[in-house]
Amino acid sequence: MSRPLRLEYVDALYHATSCGDRRDDIYESDSDRQAFLVLLSA
């Protein structure tokens, strides 16, 4: 059985995590991390 769909709201704030499964890194390099921050700030 799949999980229910996530509710999304206009103008809502959402939490972005900074680690992957089992606390693995989610960025392969510092430039990947910087690119994510640029996209996040747009």
CYANA upper distance limits for C-alpha pairs under 8 A (distance plus 0.5 A):
  8 GLU  CA     12 ALA  CA      8.17
 18 SER  CA     25 ASP  CA      8.36
 18 SER  CA     26 ILE  CA      7.53
 19 CYS  CA     23 ARG  CA      5.68
 19 CYS  CA     24 ASP  CA      6.34
 19 CYS  CA     25 ASP  CA      5.90
 19 CYS  CA     26 ILE  CA      6.13
 20 GLY  CA     24 ASP  CA      5.24
 20 GLY  CA     25 ASP  CA      6.27
 20 GLY  CA     26 ILE  CA      5.90
 27 TYR  CA     32 ASP  CA      6.16
 27 TYR  CA     33 ARG  CA      6.21
 28 GLU  CA     32 ASP  CA      6.85
 28 GLU  CA     33 ARG  CA      8.48
 29 SER  CA     33 ARG  CA      7.11
 30 ASP  CA     34 GLN  CA      6.72
 31 SER  CA     35 ALA  CA      6.63
 32 ASP  CA     36 PHE  CA      6.78
 33 ARG  CA     37 LEU  CA      6.86
 34 GLN  CA     38 VAL  CA      6.78
 35 ALA  CA     39 LEU  CA      6.80
 36 PHE  CA     40 LEU  CA      6.54
 37 LEU  CA     41 SER  CA      6.63
 38 VAL  CA     42 ALA  CA      6.97
